[in-house]
Amino acid sequence: MVQRLESPIIRVLERIAHEKTFRTKEYEERKPLVAILESDSANDSIDGSDQNTQNNLDEAIENDQLDDAQLDDSLAPEHYDASDLKVLEGLEAVRIRPGMYIGSTGPRGLHHLVYEIVDNSVDEALAGYATHIEVTILPDNGIRVVDDGRGIPVDEVPGEGISGVETVLTKLHAGGKFGGGGYAVSGGLHGVGISVVNALSTRLEVEVRRQGYHWTQTYINQHPTDRLKQGEPMAEGESTGTSVTFWPDGKIFETTIYDFETLRSRFQQMAFLNKGLKISLTDLREPDMAGDEVAGQDDDGETKHQSVTYQYANGIKDYVDYLVKSRKATPVEEDVIDFEAEDLKIGISAEVAMQWTTAYSEAVYTFANTISTTEGGTHEEGFRAALTSLVNRYARDKNILKEKDENLSGDDVREGLTAVISVKLTTPQFEGQTKTKLGNSEAKTFVQRVMTEKLGDWFDSHPSEAKNIIQKAIEASRARIAAKKARESTRRKSIFESAGMPDKLKDCQSNNPEECELFIVEGDSAGGSAIQGRNPETQAILPLRGKILNTERASIDRMMKSDTIESLITAIGGGYGEDFDVSKVRYHKVIIMADADVDGAHIATLNLTLFFRYMRPMITAGYVYVAMPPLYRLKWTRGDHDFVYTDRERDEKLAEGKAAGRQLPKGEGIQRYKGLGEMTYQELWETTMDPERRILKQIHIEDAAAADETFSMLMGDDVEPRRLFIQRNAKDVRFIDA
């Protein structure tokens, strides 16, 4: 018996990635759900037809919402009562198709319930009324959210015959966000809010402090037990506000256990994005109720419950400072550059904070109405255009760039840059595959103008720092040009190769990217089995020998001197960096296939680091997957053998088999795979490559800032953060048979 630390790298990546597990009906019905390392992350089993239906319904909902969510251009009014609430539709569809409203019924959807309530409180803060949001995980995994805003209106909604409280709890798309004038700026992608939380809970309790009294109402299985009750008068000096407590429905969700770290990370980001807003999170659970070690013990043996409070006086300036320190990067200029501006006529404001560092990769994060716009959008376009133009113009004016020098590219200018751009609009328009791309044309013009004026002024008043920034960009340009020459040299050497493709690539016959798959395989042995076992019509194989370069620590010219990385970039076909074109990607499934051990997880993470840093649109488009090879084969004396993926599943399958009278041959009944190279090509096809039986995890970055922080911590130069991380994740140690 030996002790092994199962890779914490993948565990944390699962926290920041939305992963869909694709499997056949046989695997859908198997419990527990198979994951990388017995993870509790969200796994949504879907097939093509169901996903198409889901997408169509999502689009219909979104279009309906956009039609009705045209907000007033004026600032949020002091007047806010039930007449400000506009009803769009009821709750009938929510329990039938919860994924349409909250994304999934896994852990991701479970946590989304909390975000919906907190987003309402943040809207009160954006409107200038709330200052403190308190979130508590109750001992039984219920959630309580308390704010000091104006409180949900308690008077009767015109035409509804019920109170404002009951309206927002029982009517979908009812609230101050939907054209009633309650809010000028509102967060939340779908705005379905508290009604969906009620629809997906077994019990919900609401208390409103408003109009001098406490008002209460309880809901059981979505229905009020009584009308809104007027209770005790508010105490002198007591603030108005709303308290919502709910218990999610275990019949709807795969799990009802909340993850403290997931909530903590989200609320810290919300505090950064809302200058001065205080957000508290407290976990009152005992360890056995949390499904994790969220509580410890003090010297007297009493339980210590986790609690954090976030409040940032400087908002996103503090955010950039935090991100830079998290990356352990050395700043080029001492202070974070920050500025803000607003235009009341068009209903838009922008905040920008930025700092250059000696790192090789950029880290630019954008938000619209506090929503993370992971697909970018017009505000990011305006930022990039203004930054590149301004730096080049300043460098020419100051004769830092000579006439013979070519202009600095956007990649050159942004190398090592950490920046946060946060815009707030009265009528945000979201586009893209995941509706996280801002489409407002006025945002580009406004951000571009603000950047040009404000950053230009900063350069003029800080000439020494500006020169250092430009010198760093010039060094990046030289490295880029050197890498380009190395790449062209490699291409010239490969001119006689088929279509310029890498030697080791065994391409597929189809030219349709939508059906083509590229397997990135660890080792020549496994690569040979994969080539033999594949479907040559749609499956291409690229064997890689050993581990690729850690691109988190490498400059662009060093990266492009790597034959392995050159082969990967060439095979995928979309380029890299600023020039990456997702429409030119040759495979819409790029599948990392590595051994099911710690070393394999490290290899997978090295590949993911390359994709995240230099081909991120491919992740956003949903083209990147990790294959799930089995750990064991159970060779029953009769009937089909079983492939199992975890120690726990092995034990369950053994117990089921013995209960059914099945037997294993002595001494060789349980085969543990040490690596993919041990499998025959038939086994590799059956377990890992056959679309009808394999298990894939789709990687989708939901929170780019959290993902960036994790990659920097795990793959960067500083050892101490990794050591602390491993200590915090020591509970993930598993005992296995060697």
Secondary structure as the mmCIF struct_conf table of DSSP 4:
data_model
#
loop_
_struct_conf.conf_type_id
_struct_conf.id
_struct_conf.beg_label_comp_id
_struct_conf.beg_label_asym_id
_struct_conf.beg_label_seq_id
_struct_conf.end_label_comp_id
_struct_conf.end_label_asym_id
_struct_conf.end_label_seq_id
STRN STRN1 VAL A 2 LEU A 5
HELX_RH_AL_P HELX_RH_AL_P1 PRO A 8 ILE A 16
STRN STRN2 ALA A 17 ALA A 17
STRN STRN3 THR A 21 PHE A 22
HELX_RH_AL_P HELX_RH_AL_P2 LYS A 25 GLU A 28
TURN_TY1_P TURN_TY1_P1 GLU A 29 GLU A 29
BEND BEND1 LYS A 31 PRO A 32
HELX_LH_PP_P HELX_LH_PP_P1 LEU A 33 VAL A 34
TURN_TY1_P TURN_TY1_P2 ILE A 36 LEU A 37
BEND BEND2 GLU A 38 GLU A 38
BEND BEND3 SER A 41 SER A 41
HELX_RH_AL_P HELX_RH_AL_P3 GLY A 48 ASP A 68
BEND BEND4 ASP A 73 SER A 74
HELX_LH_PP_P HELX_LH_PP_P2 LEU A 75 PRO A 77
BEND BEND5 GLU A 78 GLU A 78
BEND BEND6 ASP A 81 ASP A 81
HELX_RH_3T_P HELX_RH_3T_P1 ALA A 82 ASP A 84
STRN STRN4 LYS A 86 LYS A 86
STRN STRN5 GLU A 89 GLY A 90
BEND BEND7 LEU A 91 LEU A 91
TURN_TY1_P TURN_TY1_P3 GLU A 92 ILE A 96
HELX_RH_AL_P HELX_RH_AL_P4 PRO A 98 ILE A 102
BEND BEND8 GLY A 103 GLY A 103
BEND BEND9 THR A 105 GLY A 106
HELX_RH_AL_P HELX_RH_AL_P5 PRO A 107 LEU A 126
TURN_TY1_P TURN_TY1_P4 ALA A 127 GLY A 128
STRN STRN6 HIS A 132 ILE A 137
TURN_TY1_P TURN_TY1_P5 PRO A 139 ASP A 140
BEND BEND10 ASN A 141 ASN A 141
STRN STRN7 ILE A 143 ASP A 147
BEND BEND11 GLY A 149 ARG A 150
BEND BEND12 ASP A 155 ASP A 155
STRN STRN8 GLU A 156 GLU A 156
HELX_LH_PP_P HELX_LH_PP_P3 VAL A 157 VAL A 157
TURN_TY1_P TURN_TY1_P6 PRO A 158 GLU A 160
BEND BEND13 ILE A 162 ILE A 162
STRN STRN9 SER A 163 SER A 163
HELX_RH_AL_P HELX_RH_AL_P6 GLY A 164 THR A 170
STRN STRN10 LYS A 171 LEU A 172
TURN_TY1_P TURN_TY1_P7 HIS A 173 HIS A 173
STRN STRN11 GLY A 175 GLY A 175
TURN_TY1_P TURN_TY1_P8 GLY A 176 GLY A 180
BEND BEND14 GLY A 181 GLY A 182
BEND BEND15 ALA A 184 VAL A 185
BEND BEND16 LEU A 189 HIS A 190
HELX_RH_AL_P HELX_RH_AL_P7 GLY A 193 ALA A 199
TURN_TY1_P TURN_TY1_P9 LEU A 200 LEU A 200
STRN STRN12 SER A 201 ARG A 210
TURN_TY1_P TURN_TY1_P10 GLN A 211 GLY A 212
STRN STRN13 TYR A 213 ILE A 220
TURN_TY1_P TURN_TY1_P11 ASN A 221 GLN A 222
STRN STRN14 HIS A 223 PRO A 224
BEND BEND17 THR A 225 ARG A 227
STRN STRN15 LYS A 229 PRO A 233
HELX_LH_PP_P HELX_LH_PP_P4 MET A 234 ALA A 235
TURN_TY1_P TURN_TY1_P12 GLU A 236 GLY A 237
HELX_LH_PP_P HELX_LH_PP_P5 GLU A 238 THR A 240
STRN STRN16 GLY A 241 PRO A 248
TURN_TY1_P TURN_TY1_P13 GLY A 250 ILE A 252
BEND BEND18 PHE A 253 GLU A 254
HELX_LH_PP_P HELX_LH_PP_P6 ILE A 257 ASP A 259
HELX_RH_AL_P HELX_RH_AL_P8 PHE A 260 LEU A 273
BEND BEND19 ASN A 274 ASN A 274
TURN_TY1_P TURN_TY1_P14 LYS A 275 GLY A 276
STRN STRN17 LYS A 278 ASP A 283
HELX_RH_AL_P HELX_RH_AL_P9 PRO A 287 ALA A 290
TURN_TY1_P TURN_TY1_P15 GLY A 291 GLY A 291
BEND BEND20 ASP A 292 ASP A 292
STRN STRN18 GLY A 296 GLN A 297
TURN_TY1_P TURN_TY1_P16 ASP A 299 ASP A 300
BEND BEND21 GLY A 301 GLY A 301
HELX_LH_PP_P HELX_LH_PP_P7 GLU A 302 GLU A 302
STRN STRN19 THR A 303 LYS A 304
HELX_LH_PP_P HELX_LH_PP_P8 HIS A 305 GLN A 306
STRN STRN20 SER A 307 TYR A 310
TURN_TY1_P TURN_TY1_P17 ALA A 313 GLY A 315
HELX_RH_AL_P HELX_RH_AL_P10 ILE A 316 SER A 326
TURN_TY1_P TURN_TY1_P18 ARG A 327 LYS A 328
HELX_LH_PP_P HELX_LH_PP_P9 ALA A 329 THR A 330
STRN STRN21 PRO A 331 PRO A 331
BEND BEND22 VAL A 332 ASP A 335
STRN STRN22 ILE A 337 ASP A 343
TURN_TY1_P TURN_TY1_P19 LEU A 344 GLY A 347
STRN STRN23 ILE A 348 TRP A 356
STRN STRN24 THR A 357 THR A 357
BEND BEND23 THR A 358 THR A 358
BEND BEND24 TYR A 360 SER A 361
STRN STRN25 ALA A 363 ALA A 368
TURN_TY1_P TURN_TY1_P20 ASN A 369 THR A 370
STRN STRN26 ILE A 371 SER A 372
TURN_TY1_P TURN_TY1_P21 THR A 374 GLU A 375
STRN STRN27 GLY A 377 GLY A 377
HELX_RH_AL_P HELX_RH_AL_P11 THR A 378 ASP A 397
TURN_TY1_P TURN_TY1_P22 LYS A 398 ASN A 399
BEND BEND25 ILE A 400 LEU A 401
TURN_TY1_P TURN_TY1_P23 GLU A 403 LYS A 404
BEND BEND26 ASP A 405 ASP A 405
HELX_LH_PP_P HELX_LH_PP_P10 GLU A 406 SER A 409
HELX_RH_AL_P HELX_RH_AL_P12 GLY A 410 ARG A 414
TURN_TY1_P TURN_TY1_P24 GLU A 415 GLY A 416
STRN STRN28 LEU A 417 LEU A 425
BEND BEND27 THR A 426 THR A 427
STRN STRN29 PHE A 430 GLU A 431
BEND BEND28 GLY A 432 GLY A 432
TURN_TY1_P TURN_TY1_P25 GLN A 433 THR A 434
BEND BEND29 LYS A 435 LYS A 435
STRN STRN30 LYS A 437 LEU A 438
HELX_RH_AL_P HELX_RH_AL_P13 SER A 441 SER A 461
HELX_RH_AL_P HELX_RH_AL_P14 PRO A 463 LYS A 493
TURN_TY1_P TURN_TY1_P26 SER A 494 PHE A 496
BEND BEND30 GLU A 497 GLU A 497
HELX_RH_3T_P HELX_RH_3T_P2 SER A 498 GLY A 500
TURN_TY1_P TURN_TY1_P27 ASP A 503 LYS A 504
STRN STRN31 LYS A 506 LYS A 506
BEND BEND31 GLN A 509 GLN A 509
TURN_TY1_P TURN_TY1_P28 PRO A 513 GLU A 515
STRN STRN32 GLU A 517 GLU A 522
BEND BEND32 GLY A 523 GLY A 523
HELX_RH_AL_P HELX_RH_AL_P15 ASP A 524 GLY A 533
BEND BEND33 ARG A 534 ARG A 534
TURN_TY1_P TURN_TY1_P29 PRO A 536 THR A 538
STRN STRN33 GLN A 539 LEU A 544
BEND BEND34 GLY A 546 GLY A 546
HELX_LH_PP_P HELX_LH_PP_P11 LYS A 547 LEU A 549
TURN_TY1_P TURN_TY1_P30 THR A 551 ARG A 553
BEND BEND35 ALA A 554 ALA A 554
HELX_RH_AL_P HELX_RH_AL_P16 ILE A 556 MET A 560
TURN_TY1_P TURN_TY1_P31 LYS A 561 LYS A 561
HELX_RH_AL_P HELX_RH_AL_P17 ASP A 563 ILE A 572
BEND BEND36 GLY A 574 GLY A 574
HELX_RH_3T_P HELX_RH_3T_P3 GLY A 577 ASP A 579
HELX_RH_3T_P HELX_RH_3T_P4 VAL A 582 LYS A 584
BEND BEND37 ARG A 586 ARG A 586
BEND BEND38 HIS A 588 HIS A 588
STRN STRN34 LYS A 589 MET A 593
BEND BEND39 ALA A 596 ASP A 597
HELX_RH_AL_P HELX_RH_AL_P18 VAL A 598 TYR A 614
HELX_RH_AL_P HELX_RH_AL_P19 ARG A 616 THR A 620
TURN_TY1_P TURN_TY1_P32 ALA A 621 GLY A 622
STRN STRN35 VAL A 624 ALA A 627
BEND BEND40 LEU A 631 LEU A 631
STRN STRN36 TYR A 632 LEU A 634
BEND BEND41 THR A 637 GLY A 639
STRN STRN37 ASP A 642 VAL A 644
BEND BEND42 THR A 646 THR A 646
HELX_RH_AL_P HELX_RH_AL_P20 ASP A 647 ALA A 659
TURN_TY1_P TURN_TY1_P33 ALA A 660 GLY A 661
TURN_TY1_P TURN_TY1_P34 LYS A 666 GLU A 668
BEND BEND43 GLY A 669 GLY A 669
STRN STRN38 ILE A 670 ARG A 672
BEND BEND44 LYS A 674 LYS A 674
HELX_RH_3T_P HELX_RH_3T_P5 LEU A 676 GLU A 678
BEND BEND45 MET A 679 MET A 679
HELX_RH_AL_P HELX_RH_AL_P21 TYR A 681 LEU A 684
HELX_RH_PI_P HELX_RH_PI_P1 TRP A 685 MET A 689
TURN_TY1_P TURN_TY1_P35 PRO A 691 ARG A 693
STRN STRN39 LEU A 696 GLN A 698
STRN STRN40 ILE A 701 ILE A 701
BEND BEND46 GLU A 702 GLU A 702
HELX_RH_AL_P HELX_RH_AL_P22 ALA A 704 MET A 715
BEND BEND47 GLY A 716 ASP A 717
HELX_RH_AL_P HELX_RH_AL_P23 VAL A 719 ARG A 728
TURN_TY1_P TURN_TY1_P36 ASN A 729 ASN A 729
HELX_RH_3T_P HELX_RH_3T_P6 ALA A 730 ASP A 732
STRN STRN41 VAL A 733 ILE A 736
#
